[in-house]
Amino acid sequence: MSIESLKSFSIQGEVIPAHLLKTMEQSFFDEDLSGKLERDGYLLLRNIYNPNKVEEAREKILWYLHQVGEVKDPYDLGIYSGKSNRGSIYQTTKELGYFWKKVSEIKSLRDVIHGESITRVMDKIFGEETTHFSFAWLRAMVQGKASPVHIDHPYMNRGTEKLVTCWTPLSRIEENEGTLYVMQNSHLWSDIKNKFFGLDIDASPSIPGHIQEHPLDLVNQKGASFLTTSFSPGDCLIFSMFTVHGSFDNNSTKGKIRLSCDTRFQPTSEPMDARFSGPSPEAHRGLGYGCLSASLPLTETSNPK
């Protein structure tokens, strides 16, 4: 990836200086994936999924968003309409959660994010048979929006510590379309780990689970860099529970919605966080899929009723 256009990368509208941007290092299946993950805090793997299967899942998700008026015709282009009927059709948190659960459990999506290809990778990373949360974090990021900087540990730490996140882009994501970043060597930052270790956002809702510093301030304080790249259908990014990450603003000039999905994998032999397992996972605050900001209409940023 060529990191040349400063306008491609911003956070909360603030342009990221070029000297703070570096390209992620690609990993390959025949490498020591466990060792690289421990060393770098992330693994960028290309062509893990069948790209045609990813596109199939993407089109089905966009069809659902089109049904609630959030995607323009032709819906398969994934262009945000700037409107939504989702809130008038699904008027409560519970109803919005049911809708997003239905979208998140599309068979074509699950065939990708829980399929044989990624399971094979996870089995190799852990050196044993693995399983996954049934809950999936499907996200639709419109122009001008981004995922805030955070680590995953405070949100899912009631089971094993042998847990990793797998971030799956569900379309081509160009440099200006809200690519994910990780902060270089952030999984080794003891102050961040000590601050958040053991914090459970459901047990301690008054304590913020996210990192409150502006990402630019944090990177400068640490003398670190933002590691990022463009992504294609078939790629995935795997990282640890203490790797600091987020996404850049979606600065698509076409209004393209950035679709992605987070999943969590662990050894089958280890205890699982019960909030995210089973056919109807309760997730955070017992809201199920209604706990996700993605369950809200794309026109909204506040909590639903």
BAFI-3210 file (N, C-alpha, C; in Angstrom, 3 decimals, decimal comma, padded with zeros to 6 digits):
// residues 305
n [1|2|3|4|5|6|7|8|9|10|11|12|13|14|15|16|17|18|19|20|21|22|23|24|25|26|27|28|29|30|31|32|33|34|35|36|37|38|39|40|41|42|43|44|45|46|47|48|49|50|51|52|53|54|55|56|57|58|59|60|61|62|63|64|65|66|67|68|69|70|71|72|73|74|75|76|77|78|79|80|81|82|83|84|85|86|87|88|89|90|91|92|93|94|95|96|97|98|99|100|101|102|103|104|105|106|107|108|109|110|111|112|113|114|115|116|117|118|119|120|121|122|123|124|125|126|127|128|129|130|131|132|133|134|135|136|137|138|139|140|141|142|143|144|145|146|147|148|149|150|151|152|153|154|155|156|157|158|159|160|161|162|163|164|165|166|167|168|169|170|171|172|173|174|175|176|177|178|179|180|181|182|183|184|185|186|187|188|189|190|191|192|193|194|195|196|197|198|199|200|201|202|203|204|205|206|207|208|209|210|211|212|213|214|215|216|217|218|219|220|221|222|223|224|225|226|227|228|229|230|231|232|233|234|235|236|237|238|239|240|241|242|243|244|245|246|247|248|249|250|251|252|253|254|255|256|257|258|259|260|261|262|263|264|265|266|267|268|269|270|271|272|273|274|275|276|277|278|279|280|281|282|283|284|285|286|287|288|289|290|291|292|293|294|295|296|297|298|299|300|301|302|303|304|305]
n.u [000,843|000,549|001,204|000,377|-001,481|-002,514|-005,104|-006,495|-006,441|-007,867|-008,930|-011,726|-012,045|-009,562|-006,566|-004,166|-000,751|001,725|004,108|003,409|002,201|002,314|002,792|001,033|002,494|002,358|001,268|001,723|000,229|001,951|003,829|005,118|002,525|001,471|003,712|004,316|002,016|002,223|004,546|004,032|001,419|-000,615|-001,966|-001,905|-003,623|-003,940|-006,352|-007,666|-010,348|-012,863|-013,263|-015,565|-017,560|-017,490|-018,383|-020,944|-022,111|-021,900|-023,617|-026,090|-026,366|-026,434|-028,795|-030,693|-030,274|-031,094|-033,796|-034,710|-034,409|-031,857|-029,870|-028,979|-030,441|-028,603|-028,665|-026,464|-024,155|-023,712|-024,120|-024,738|-027,918|-028,595|-030,890|-033,386|-035,634|-035,575|-035,908|-038,608|-039,844|-038,800|-039,135|-038,161|-035,403|-035,206|-036,587|-035,018|-032,679|-033,467|-033,798|-031,119|-029,859|-030,967|-029,876|-027,173|-026,956|-027,154|-026,853|-024,902|-023,040|-022,217|-021,102|-018,745|-017,389|-017,248|-016,285|-014,564|-012,049|-011,083|-011,225|-009,290|-006,999|-007,163|-006,984|-004,340|-002,998|-003,577|-002,782|-004,430|-007,787|-010,275|-012,937|-015,715|-017,271|-020,826|-022,039|-021,739|-020,032|-021,220|-020,722|-021,704|-020,408|-020,859|-020,188|-017,894|-017,879|-016,367|-014,671|-014,068|-010,960|-009,649|-009,224|-009,980|-010,332|-011,833|-014,457|-015,104|-014,287|-014,929|-014,474|-012,031|-008,575|-007,278|-007,959|-008,840|-009,375|-010,946|-011,004|-012,970|-013,070|-015,773|-015,869|-014,020|-011,867|-010,761|-007,950|-009,040|-011,464|-012,097|-010,309|-009,094|-006,919|-004,002|-002,135|001,277|003,080|001,443|000,245|002,046|002,102|002,341|001,054|-001,460|-002,488|-002,463|-004,267|-006,718|-006,968|-008,930|-011,154|-014,612|-017,077|-019,796|-020,145|-019,054|-020,350|-020,022|-017,429|-015,380|-014,883|-013,412|-010,530|-009,665|-007,997|-007,172|-006,516|-004,300|-002,880|-002,186|-000,564|001,556|002,485|003,498|005,450|004,882|003,368|000,648|-000,488|-001,582|-003,538|-004,880|-007,785|-009,036|-011,798|-011,727|-009,547|-008,231|-007,853|-006,182|-006,020|-004,801|-006,330|-005,364|-004,348|-004,154|-006,527|-008,530|-010,566|-009,919|-011,541|-014,348|-013,865|-015,001|-015,542|-017,728|-019,804|-019,849|-020,716|-018,917|-018,454|-017,961|-016,968|-016,600|-015,265|-014,806|-012,379|-011,329|-009,610|-011,318|-011,229|-011,184|-012,868|-015,810|-016,984|-020,097|-021,909|-021,796|-022,375|-024,235|-027,600|-029,125|-027,530|-026,932|-025,261|-024,080|-025,409|-027,639|-028,958|-028,716|-028,310|-029,143|-027,441|-025,469|-024,118|-024,426|-026,936|-028,631|-030,508|-028,857|-028,864|-028,758|-027,108|-027,376|-028,570|-031,143|-034,676]
n.v [-001,183|002,216|004,914|007,858|009,913|012,380|013,121|010,793|009,556|010,098|010,935|011,500|013,662|014,869|015,145|012,582|012,755|011,948|010,744|009,226|006,977|003,609|000,646|-002,381|-005,564|-008,396|-011,702|-015,290|-018,508|-020,698|-019,830|-019,297|-018,688|-018,306|-017,435|-015,061|-013,571|-013,232|-011,739|-009,420|-008,648|-008,699|-010,252|-010,094|-011,538|-012,596|-013,518|-015,631|-016,361|-017,484|-015,244|-014,903|-015,959|-014,144|-011,846|-012,689|-012,805|-010,101|-008,864|-009,867|-008,757|-006,040|-006,060|-006,371|-003,912|-002,235|-002,819|-001,442|001,104|002,266|002,024|002,947|002,345|000,832|-001,727|-003,366|-001,900|-000,647|002,016|004,619|005,917|008,077|008,142|006,470|003,858|002,165|002,684|003,333|001,006|-000,887|-000,264|-000,304|-001,005|-003,764|-004,750|-003,626|-004,989|-007,624|-007,405|-006,816|-009,094|-010,978|-010,131|-010,459|-013,179|-014,306|-016,980|-017,121|-015,267|-016,393|-018,725|-017,775|-016,328|-018,205|-020,414|-023,273|-022,445|-020,226|-021,393|-023,351|-021,765|-020,682|-022,982|-023,613|-021,402|-021,644|-024,221|-026,343|-027,740|-025,375|-023,051|-020,730|-017,610|-017,435|-015,048|-012,292|-009,424|-007,457|-004,729|-001,620|001,024|004,336|007,167|009,458|008,346|006,318|003,625|003,831|004,264|001,522|-001,355|-004,871|-006,411|-005,450|-005,904|-008,562|-010,659|-012,783|-015,402|-017,548|-016,433|-016,996|-015,864|-014,463|-011,803|-011,725|-009,772|-009,139|-007,865|-007,054|-006,309|-004,755|-002,487|000,582|002,857|005,275|004,649|004,055|002,184|-000,361|000,177|-000,775|-000,004|000,247|-002,242|-002,037|-003,991|-004,570|-002,546|-001,770|000,027|000,515|-002,095|-002,633|-000,720|-001,540|-004,262|-006,899|-005,284|-005,171|-004,254|-004,574|-005,330|-003,122|-000,539|002,220|002,834|003,806|001,715|002,107|003,617|006,810|008,852|010,890|009,249|010,236|011,690|009,609|007,932|009,684|010,135|007,622|007,298|005,818|004,199|004,295|001,345|000,151|-000,779|-001,352|-003,376|-006,473|-008,538|-011,636|-011,300|-011,111|-009,821|-010,529|-010,209|-009,550|-009,450|-007,206|-005,500|-002,296|-000,643|000,639|002,426|004,374|007,406|006,934|008,073|007,955|009,058|008,462|007,798|005,239|002,461|001,057|-002,245|-004,685|-007,441|-008,592|-011,370|-013,803|-016,094|-019,107|-021,722|-024,858|-026,272|-024,461|-022,309|-020,438|-017,099|-016,612|-014,709|-014,395|-016,721|-019,571|-019,988|-017,642|-015,247|-013,188|-010,992|-007,646|-006,063|-007,604|-007,149|-008,436|-008,417|-005,854|-004,327|-003,333|-000,562|-000,744|-001,799|000,299|002,630|003,791|006,501|007,459|008,331|008,240|006,418|003,939|003,750]
n.w [000,000|-000,811|001,133|000,681|000,224|002,250|002,858|002,870|005,341|008,378|011,715|013,564|011,936|011,933|010,250|009,727|010,253|007,785|008,643|010,786|009,893|008,936|006,948|007,415|008,166|006,143|006,889|006,546|006,026|006,388|008,187|011,567|013,160|015,722|017,161|015,766|016,285|019,034|019,089|017,464|017,953|016,136|013,139|009,733|007,223|003,937|001,428|002,756|003,011|000,659|-001,869|-003,423|-001,820|000,263|-001,069|-001,686|000,868|001,553|-000,339|000,457|003,014|002,329|000,913|002,963|004,293|002,306|002,262|004,461|003,656|003,666|001,807|-001,453|-004,741|-007,446|-005,021|-004,576|-004,874|-002,539|-001,558|000,605|001,455|002,964|004,353|006,414|007,252|009,301|012,060|012,255|011,582|013,349|016,539|019,137|021,394|021,700|019,432|017,376|017,918|017,329|014,569|013,780|014,656|012,954|010,509|011,106|011,354|008,878|006,673|004,620|005,511|007,973|006,998|005,995|008,151|010,162|008,976|007,475|006,522|008,089|010,574|010,396|010,378|012,969|014,550|014,050|015,147|017,914|018,360|018,820|018,815|017,966|018,845|018,562|019,512|019,429|019,018|016,848|015,676|013,596|011,444|010,004|008,493|007,881|005,698|007,105|009,630|012,263|013,995|017,465|019,315|021,101|023,315|023,323|025,598|028,018|027,301|026,991|028,937|030,631|030,269|028,966|028,903|026,654|023,951|020,840|018,492|015,328|012,593|009,850|006,680|004,553|001,974|-000,691|000,788|000,506|000,985|001,850|002,978|005,599|006,834|009,082|011,862|013,756|016,670|016,699|018,354|020,578|022,119|024,016|025,823|029,035|030,762|029,632|029,667|032,450|033,339|032,271|032,720|033,842|034,050|033,696|031,661|031,971|034,628|035,862|035,004|035,191|034,725|032,106|029,280|027,057|025,465|026,428|025,573|022,734|019,682|018,165|020,072|021,809|020,201|019,704|022,315|022,886|021,024|018,787|015,876|013,492|012,178|009,118|006,197|002,889|002,189|000,877|-000,320|001,245|002,835|006,249|009,581|012,471|015,972|019,350|022,672|023,937|022,087|020,866|018,951|016,214|013,862|010,932|009,795|007,666|004,673|002,184|-001,086|-002,533|-000,939|000,020|002,023|004,651|005,279|007,774|009,900|013,191|014,899|017,529|018,633|020,306|022,185|022,157|024,491|026,550|029,005|028,071|027,574|028,746|027,955|025,240|023,917|022,642|021,209|021,492|022,410|025,258|025,420|025,983|028,856|028,741|026,370|023,966|020,443|020,345|021,835|020,272|018,492|015,817|015,479|015,442|013,390|010,427|010,291|012,824|015,917|018,603|021,536|021,104|021,948]
ca.u [000,000|001,264|000,588|000,824|-002,504|-002,836|-006,547|-007,070|-006,440|-008,209|-009,673|-012,564|-011,828|-008,198|-005,684|-003,043|000,505|002,253|005,199|002,830|001,537|003,146|002,032|001,041|003,256|001,526|001,686|001,355|-000,220|003,039|004,714|004,800|001,506|001,380|004,875|004,185|000,948|002,781|005,570|003,536|000,086|-001,598|-001,631|-002,629|-003,640|-004,646|-006,934|-008,041|-011,705|-013,242|-013,802|-016,929|-018,434|-017,552|-019,248|-022,311|-022,566|-022,030|-024,816|-027,264|-026,445|-026,874|-030,217|-031,445|-030,189|-031,930|-035,195|-035,078|-034,218|-030,564|-028,954|-029,534|-030,422|-028,697|-028,206|-025,205|-023,036|-023,502|-024,044|-025,644|-028,988|-028,784|-032,219|-033,628|-036,942|-035,360|-036,462|-040,075|-040,280|-038,357|-039,221|-037,549|-034,092|-035,407|-036,942|-033,834|-031,762|-033,941|-033,461|-029,679|-029,545|-031,351|-028,868|-025,884|-026,973|-027,296|-026,044|-023,732|-022,053|-021,669|-020,260|-017,441|-016,706|-017,078|-016,051|-013,406|-010,788|-010,604|-011,058|-007,985|-006,009|-007,231|-006,438|-002,878|-002,540|-003,678|-002,184|-005,452|-009,104|-010,832|-014,344|-015,934|-018,511|-021,938|-022,318|-020,842|-020,100|-021,348|-020,748|-021,901|-019,850|-021,162|-019,225|-017,671|-017,894|-015,202|-014,673|-013,173|-009,766|-009,958|-008,787|-011,179|-010,393|-012,894|-015,778|-015,334|-013,227|-015,464|-014,083|-010,582|-007,684|-006,801|-009,020|-008,382|-010,361|-010,731|-011,729|-013,147|-013,690|-016,760|-015,758|-012,787|-011,829|-009,627|-007,271|-009,856|-012,811|-012,245|-009,562|-008,739|-005,506|-003,521|-001,002|002,485|003,573|000,573|-000,087|003,096|002,042|001,931|000,139|-002,801|-002,917|-002,737|-005,455|-007,955|-007,006|-009,959|-012,329|-015,767|-017,927|-021,150|-020,091|-018,676|-020,785|-019,649|-016,019|-015,270|-014,114|-012,610|-009,403|-010,222|-007,085|-007,287|-005,516|-003,079|-002,138|-001,637|000,545|002,689|003,012|004,195|006,450|004,453|002,811|-000,563|-000,256|-002,822|-003,411|-006,173|-008,224|-009,841|-012,590|-010,862|-008,531|-008,656|-006,872|-006,333|-005,219|-004,996|-007,269|-004,741|-003,849|-004,914|-006,949|-009,715|-010,570|-009,905|-012,825|-014,744|-013,847|-015,400|-016,097|-018,914|-020,832|-019,845|-020,788|-017,863|-018,979|-016,980|-017,521|-015,656|-015,587|-013,825|-012,034|-010,609|-009,582|-012,546|-011,008|-011,198|-014,203|-016,257|-017,811|-021,474|-022,699|-021,696|-022,501|-025,582|-028,421|-029,629|-026,593|-027,421|-024,307|-023,938|-026,610|-028,762|-029,680|-028,468|-027,764|-029,542|-026,361|-024,531|-024,490|-024,805|-028,362|-029,339|-030,567|-027,613|-029,023|-028,735|-025,874|-027,725|-029,161|-032,575|-035,558]
ca.v [000,000|003,483|005,876|009,127|010,950|012,707|013,230|009,456|009,076|011,059|010,435|012,594|014,777|015,372|014,435|011,883|013,056|010,801|010,059|008,344|005,877|002,544|-000,452|-003,656|-006,668|-009,551|-013,025|-016,400|-019,657|-021,632|-019,246|-019,513|-017,665|-018,052|-016,634|-013,719|-012,877|-012,844|-010,711|-008,198|-008,292|-008,828|-011,027|-009,748|-012,690|-012,332|-014,635|-016,739|-016,739|-017,447|-013,893|-014,980|-016,186|-012,863|-010,969|-013,191|-012,346|-008,641|-008,494|-010,193|-007,730|-004,801|-006,218|-006,058|-002,478|-001,621|-003,013|-000,410|002,396|002,855|001,838|003,361|001,429|-000,603|-001,906|-004,101|-000,955|-000,312|003,460|005,096|006,776|009,226|008,010|005,162|003,494|001,098|003,070|003,338|-000,395|-001,533|000,948|-000,456|-001,639|-005,197|-004,995|-003,326|-006,093|-008,782|-007,149|-006,943|-010,514|-011,647|-009,792|-011,009|-014,641|-014,756|-018,188|-016,858|-014,589|-017,357|-019,665|-017,129|-015,945|-019,385|-021,525|-024,163|-021,761|-019,461|-022,334|-023,974|-020,780|-020,580|-024,229|-023,537|-020,394|-022,150|-025,546|-027,301|-027,483|-024,103|-022,736|-019,294|-017,058|-017,416|-013,637|-011,677|-007,963|-006,956|-003,266|-000,864|002,339|005,280|008,233|010,343|007,609|005,468|002,891|004,514|003,538|000,688|-002,748|-005,704|-007,136|-005,107|-006,209|-010,002|-011,306|-013,699|-016,766|-017,768|-015,374|-017,454|-015,360|-013,508|-011,193|-011,807|-008,716|-009,557|-006,900|-007,727|-005,772|-004,016|-001,269|001,391|003,602|006,393|004,160|003,630|000,962|-000,595|000,340|-001,168|000,806|-000,576|-002,782|-001,611|-005,131|-004,638|-001,349|-002,232|000,969|000,245|-003,394|-002,523|000,110|-002,194|-005,691|-007,289|-004,430|-005,777|-003,084|-004,857|-005,333|-001,772|000,300|003,625|002,993|003,677|000,575|002,498|004,512|008,160|009,747|010,944|008,341|010,956|011,983|008,364|007,515|010,588|009,865|006,342|007,231|004,675|004,473|003,610|000,337|-000,072|-001,205|-001,557|-004,751|-007,062|-009,696|-012,799|-010,969|-010,953|-009,278|-011,200|-009,521|-009,974|-008,685|-005,987|-004,709|-001,059|-000,541|001,421|002,624|005,736|007,871|006,541|009,278|007,605|010,162|007,949|007,447|003,787|001,931|000,085|-003,407|-005,590|-008,267|-009,099|-012,636|-014,170|-017,514|-019,603|-023,187|-025,523|-026,799|-023,370|-021,782|-019,367|-016,032|-017,046|-013,624|-014,391|-018,090|-020,110|-019,527|-016,288|-014,663|-011,990|-009,914|-006,636|-005,569|-008,471|-006,573|-009,176|-007,600|-004,473|-003,584|-002,821|000,669|-001,128|-002,119|001,561|003,145|004,433|007,956|007,807|008,141|008,092|005,125|003,812|003,614]
ca.w [000,000|-000,828|002,043|000,127|000,286|003,639|003,011|002,987|006,712|009,414|012,867|014,041|011,036|012,023|009,325|010,346|009,553|007,048|009,344|011,805|009,196|008,382|006,353|008,136|007,590|005,831|007,366|005,670|006,804|006,712|009,188|012,976|013,399|017,161|017,535|015,198|017,004|020,329|018,866|016,839|018,431|015,056|011,948|008,515|006,326|002,676|000,674|003,634|002,632|-000,747|-002,084|-003,950|-000,669|000,972|-001,863|-001,527|002,181|001,479|-001,089|001,261|004,064|001,684|000,576|004,183|004,531|001,272|002,645|005,439|003,025|003,987|000,677|-002,739|-005,881|-007,161|-003,647|-004,478|-004,848|-001,134|-001,380|001,646|000,954|003,844|004,969|007,035|007,786|010,278|013,354|012,228|011,498|014,599|017,346|020,456|021,402|021,508|018,030|016,578|018,146|016,559|013,166|013,537|014,848|011,700|009,499|011,532|011,280|007,496|006,493|003,779|006,346|008,922|006,254|005,862|009,391|011,016|008,062|007,598|006,215|009,234|011,689|010,182|010,833|014,428|015,104|013,978|016,100|019,286|018,441|019,242|018,233|018,414|018,650|018,427|020,058|018,478|018,774|015,862|015,685|012,229|011,473|008,764|008,813|006,808|005,467|008,234|010,889|012,527|015,263|018,397|019,744|022,270|023,335|023,430|026,872|028,974|026,771|026,836|029,727|031,645|029,927|028,895|028,414|025,341|023,090|019,831|017,602|013,881|011,886|008,466|005,771|003,710|000,617|-000,878|001,594|000,064|002,048|002,340|003,279|006,986|007,126|010,473|012,221|015,071|017,084|016,689|019,637|021,676|022,987|025,039|026,663|030,359|031,409|029,103|030,185|033,877|033,533|031,853|033,027|034,790|033,970|033,042|031,462|032,459|036,092|036,297|033,880|035,358|034,329|030,640|028,801|025,908|025,719|026,330|024,861|021,279|019,108|017,784|021,301|022,331|019,332|019,938|023,651|022,880|019,962|017,980|014,552|013,066|011,142|008,381|004,807|002,242|002,346|-000,193|000,102|001,443|003,837|007,633|010,518|013,765|016,980|020,727|023,475|024,436|020,974|020,711|017,558|015,876|012,409|010,432|009,286|006,319|003,839|000,824|-001,877|-003,212|000,041|000,198|003,379|004,957|005,999|008,365|010,973|014,191|015,561|018,553|018,638|021,475|022,222|022,598|025,842|027,526|029,314|027,184|028,131|028,485|027,358|023,779|023,419|022,557|020,088|021,745|023,373|025,938|025,141|027,030|029,548|028,411|025,229|022,736|019,361|020,583|022,516|019,275|017,802|014,458|015,422|015,242|012,017|010,018|010,442|014,238|016,668|020,018|021,893|020,816|023,113]
c.u [000,881|000,535|001,081|-000,193|-002,899|-004,339|-007,208|-007,270|-006,746|-008,942|-010,398|-012,300|-010,423|-007,270|-004,499|-001,770|001,127|003,314|004,695|002,144|002,554|002,251|002,147|001,878|002,326|002,121|001,151|001,094|000,932|004,059|004,311|003,808|001,385|002,517|004,780|003,117|001,455|003,789|004,964|002,173|-000,993|-001,058|-002,510|-002,505|-004,496|-005,219|-007,215|-009,425|-011,844|-013,878|-015,219|-017,945|-018,587|-018,492|-020,712|-022,903|-022,807|-023,330|-026,082|-027,450|-026,962|-028,340|-031,083|-031,424|-031,021|-033,405|-035,653|-034,661|-032,855|-029,548|-029,677|-029,612|-029,274|-028,001|-026,841|-023,975|-022,749|-023,347|-025,136|-026,655|-029,134|-030,120|-032,335|-035,073|-036,812|-036,039|-037,968|-040,640|-039,990|-038,174|-038,619|-036,165|-034,208|-035,694|-035,760|-032,795|-032,161|-033,603|-031,977|-029,195|-029,840|-030,319|-027,537|-025,808|-027,280|-026,338|-024,785|-022,648|-021,403|-020,777|-018,857|-016,760|-016,490|-016,702|-014,759|-012,083|-010,239|-010,412|-009,708|-006,863|-005,979|-006,687|-004,914|-002,336|-002,508|-003,057|-003,130|-006,781|-009,700|-012,330|-014,485|-017,185|-019,605|-022,325|-021,284|-021,101|-020,076|-021,501|-020,933|-021,518|-020,074|-020,093|-019,131|-017,610|-016,664|-015,436|-013,688|-011,998|-010,067|-009,131|-010,026|-011,384|-011,549|-014,293|-016,098|-014,313|-013,750|-015,154|-012,574|-009,842|-007,101|-007,871|-008,419|-009,573|-009,960|-011,625|-011,763|-013,782|-014,613|-016,863|-014,345|-012,870|-010,565|-009,090|-008,137|-011,227|-012,944|-011,538|-009,268|-007,249|-005,237|-002,338|000,194|002,954|002,690|000,172|000,923|003,054|001,479|000,956|-001,294|-003,327|-003,289|-004,011|-006,742|-008,056|-008,041|-011,191|-013,415|-016,800|-019,360|-021,206|-019,780|-019,054|-020,390|-018,206|-015,906|-014,407|-013,206|-011,476|-009,865|-009,296|-007,403|-006,199|-004,216|-002,231|-001,459|-000,445|001,773|003,319|003,903|005,334|006,166|003,958|001,465|-000,176|-001,566|-002,505|-004,792|-006,505|-009,086|-010,689|-011,711|-009,813|-009,116|-007,497|-007,172|-005,470|-005,647|-005,953|-006,689|-004,087|-004,740|-005,240|-008,190|-009,765|-010,453|-011,309|-013,094|-014,873|-014,174|-016,011|-017,385|-020,057|-020,925|-019,869|-019,685|-018,448|-017,840|-017,654|-016,394|-016,171|-014,492|-013,644|-011,215|-010,496|-010,898|-012,446|-011,148|-012,624|-014,534|-017,096|-019,264|-022,333|-022,786|-021,810|-023,966|-026,391|-028,969|-028,740|-027,116|-026,549|-024,297|-025,300|-027,846|-029,549|-029,524|-027,871|-028,185|-028,488|-025,410|-025,027|-024,926|-026,276|-029,215|-029,488|-029,277|-027,663|-028,850|-027,364|-026,150|-028,353|-030,649|-033,376|-035,503]
c.v [001,236|004,475|007,254|010,244|011,214|012,756|011,867|009,049|010,208|010,334|011,621|013,864|015,345|014,513|013,829|012,213|011,797|010,038|009,129|007,120|004,875|001,422|-001,719|-004,692|-007,849|-010,825|-014,098|-017,647|-020,563|-021,053|-019,688|-018,433|-017,313|-017,153|-015,216|-012,909|-012,393|-011,704|-009,376|-007,745|-008,367|-009,740|-010,548|-010,915|-012,369|-013,644|-015,860|-017,268|-016,783|-016,083|-013,889|-015,191|-014,900|-011,908|-011,397|-012,720|-010,838|-008,240|-008,781|-009,166|-006,423|-004,876|-005,890|-004,558|-001,703|-001,724|-001,992|000,986|003,041|002,776|002,196|002,189|001,820|-000,927|-002,578|-003,191|-000,487|001,172|003,916|006,090|008,062|009,210|006,640|005,037|002,490|001,427|003,094|001,922|-001,127|-000,419|000,847|-001,086|-003,131|-005,523|-004,712|-004,442|-007,338|-008,616|-007,384|-008,375|-011,282|-011,381|-010,472|-012,525|-015,166|-015,925|-017,904|-016,115|-015,574|-018,387|-019,101|-017,022|-017,106|-020,617|-022,273|-023,432|-021,016|-020,364|-023,027|-023,050|-020,729|-021,837|-024,191|-022,535|-020,957|-023,534|-026,604|-026,919|-026,209|-024,014|-021,218|-018,880|-017,194|-015,981|-013,089|-010,183|-007,447|-005,431|-002,703|000,582|003,291|006,357|009,141|009,649|006,719|004,695|003,554|003,638|002,789|-000,590|-003,587|-006,321|-006,739|-005,549|-007,704|-010,816|-012,230|-015,160|-016,880|-016,494|-015,744|-017,135|-014,376|-012,983|-011,441|-010,769|-009,057|-008,444|-007,641|-007,105|-005,232|-002,740|-000,516|002,215|004,703|005,956|003,582|002,338|000,856|-000,284|-000,360|-000,271|-000,103|-000,929|-002,442|-002,755|-005,292|-003,454|-001,710|-001,283|000,775|-001,071|-003,298|-001,723|-000,661|-003,656|-005,975|-006,416|-005,110|-004,668|-003,317|-004,845|-003,947|-000,762|001,765|003,899|002,820|002,484|000,921|003,421|005,942|009,155|009,759|010,050|009,020|011,285|010,726|007,892|008,389|010,363|008,625|006,284|006,085|005,132|003,791|002,616|000,058|-000,546|-001,134|-003,047|-005,181|-008,200|-010,943|-012,575|-011,025|-010,409|-009,870|-010,456|-009,927|-009,050|-007,365|-005,166|-003,481|-000,864|000,337|001,522|004,102|006,113|007,275|007,812|008,966|008,801|009,765|007,647|005,961|003,410|000,905|-001,025|-004,270|-006,398|-008,752|-010,423|-012,939|-015,669|-017,847|-021,114|-023,751|-025,979|-025,741|-022,888|-020,577|-018,351|-016,301|-015,965|-013,733|-015,786|-018,520|-019,485|-018,109|-015,599|-013,353|-010,775|-008,901|-006,165|-006,385|-008,026|-007,382|-008,252|-006,136|-003,659|-002,936|-001,515|000,363|-001,503|-000,870|001,881|003,878|005,949|008,401|007,564|007,968|006,747|005,095|003,711|002,194]
c.w [000,000|000,055|001,635|000,298|001,725|003,866|003,192|004,440|007,682|010,528|013,474|013,238|011,041|011,174|010,072|009,573|008,950|007,832|010,450|011,206|008,662|007,872|007,199|007,400|007,351|006,415|006,430|006,508|007,225|007,690|010,593|013,394|014,873|017,630|017,013|015,912|018,364|020,166|018,445|017,353|017,382|013,968|010,799|007,545|005,103|002,124|001,546|003,271|001,109|-001,024|-002,646|-002,836|000,153|000,250|-001,741|-000,199|002,165|000,785|-000,298|002,374|003,477|001,281|001,792|004,468|003,508|001,635|003,688|004,950|003,203|002,847|-000,614|-003,712|-006,816|-005,836|-003,549|-004,533|-003,426|-000,860|-000,410|001,077|001,755|004,560|005,624|007,485|008,930|011,615|013,393|012,146|012,798|015,638|018,736|020,314|021,113|020,049|017,102|016,713|017,367|015,084|012,909|013,763|013,567|010,607|009,828|011,420|009,886|007,252|005,678|004,556|007,304|008,235|006,040|007,209|010,358|010,204|008,294|007,419|007,429|010,449|011,600|010,656|012,355|015,109|015,106|014,991|017,512|019,459|018,944|018,589|018,827|018,159|018,657|019,189|019,000|018,117|017,798|015,820|014,251|012,278|010,070|009,055|007,648|006,733|006,692|009,574|011,007|013,809|016,207|018,805|021,039|022,235|023,617|024,811|027,783|028,555|026,751|027,616|030,827|031,344|029,959|028,494|027,058|024,294|022,098|019,043|016,163|013,217|010,401|007,644|004,812|002,322|000,474|-000,035|001,216|001,232|002,642|002,832|004,690|007,306|008,621|010,671|013,545|015,394|017,323|018,112|020,834|022,607|024,119|025,997|028,031|031,037|030,938|029,663|031,666|034,151|033,278|032,263|034,118|034,774|033,148|032,883|031,914|033,985|036,647|035,216|034,000|034,935|032,815|030,244|027,643|026,341|025,461|025,644|023,370|020,690|018,705|019,007|021,832|021,512|019,569|021,303|023,654|021,865|019,010|016,614|014,413|011,971|010,439|006,971|004,171|002,341|001,161|000,357|000,146|002,508|005,249|008,453|011,888|014,776|018,382|021,463|023,982|023,328|020,795|019,235|017,430|014,364|012,092|009,959|007,899|005,487|002,382|000,111|-002,579|-002,249|000,301|001,677|003,568|005,815|006,516|009,457|011,875|014,748|016,569|018,600|019,875|021,378|022,743|024,049|026,931|027,808|028,435|027,954|027,748|027,848|025,843|023,168|023,397|021,438|020,260|022,780|023,951|025,662|026,288|027,540|029,220|027,197|023,947|021,684|019,466|021,304|021,526|018,664|016,376|014,338|015,211|013,757|011,666|010,132|011,884|014,862|018,160|020,269|021,544|022,097|023,650]
res [m|s|i|e|s|l|k|s|f|s|i|q|g|e|v|i|p|a|h|l|l|k|t|m|e|q|s|f|f|d|e|d|l|s|g|k|l|e|r|d|g|y|l|l|l|r|n|i|y|n|p|n|k|v|e|e|a|r|e|k|i|l|w|y|l|h|q|v|g|e|v|k|d|p|y|d|l|g|i|y|s|g|k|s|n|r|g|s|i|y|q|t|t|k|e|l|g|y|f|w|k|k|v|s|e|i|k|s|l|r|d|v|i|h|g|e|s|i|t|r|v|m|d|k|i|f|g|e|e|t|t|h|f|s|f|a|w|l|r|a|m|v|q|g|k|a|s|p|v|h|i|d|h|p|y|m|n|r|g|t|e|k|l|v|t|c|w|t|p|l|s|r|i|e|e|n|e|g|t|l|y|v|m|q|n|s|h|l|w|s|d|i|k|n|k|f|f|g|l|d|i|d|a|s|p|s|i|p|g|h|i|q|e|h|p|l|d|l|v|n|q|k|g|a|s|f|l|t|t|s|f|s|p|g|d|c|l|i|f|s|m|f|t|v|h|g|s|f|d|n|n|s|t|k|g|k|i|r|l|s|c|d|t|r|f|q|p|t|s|e|p|m|d|a|r|f|s|g|p|s|p|e|a|h|r|g|l|g|y|g|c|l|s|a|s|l|p|l|t|e|t|s|n|p|k]
***
